[in-house]
Amino acid sequence: MQQPRGTGAPLRRASGIVASLVLPVFLVLKLAGAISWSWWWVLSPLWITALAFLLLSILAAMAFGLIRCAVRAWVWVRFRRSLLPELALADPAIWSRIEAERSPSPNANPKTHKLTSQPTVSPPRNESPR
């Protein structure tokens, strides 16, 4: 079965091709006495390929875990805000945004700034039940 273009299949096969072409050459040269390398270096196409695969697997697992954690946090925040929308005002980031919108900017012209009658919003208080 032929794989469609752009699927990354040639990249997966490249390390196997290099190992299968280079390893027999290294073995023949070592057994013929043409090179005096250690057997570790003669067999290096095998362990370098295995280490590269292991490293890429670990990086992919870490990326998957990070994305999974971020999505879970995002879903939890959305769920919490939809469950109790009044608690969104207790969030300091939202409260500072409300305060910033209520105060006029320092560069605003006081003559052109129109004051509107807006109800004052105070932060929720944590009162103990009686």
Summary of the structure (lengths in Angstrom):
residues: 130
radius of gyration: 32.2
end to end distance: 73.9
largest distance: 95.0
contacts: 220
relative contact order: 0.05
helix: 65%
strand: 0%
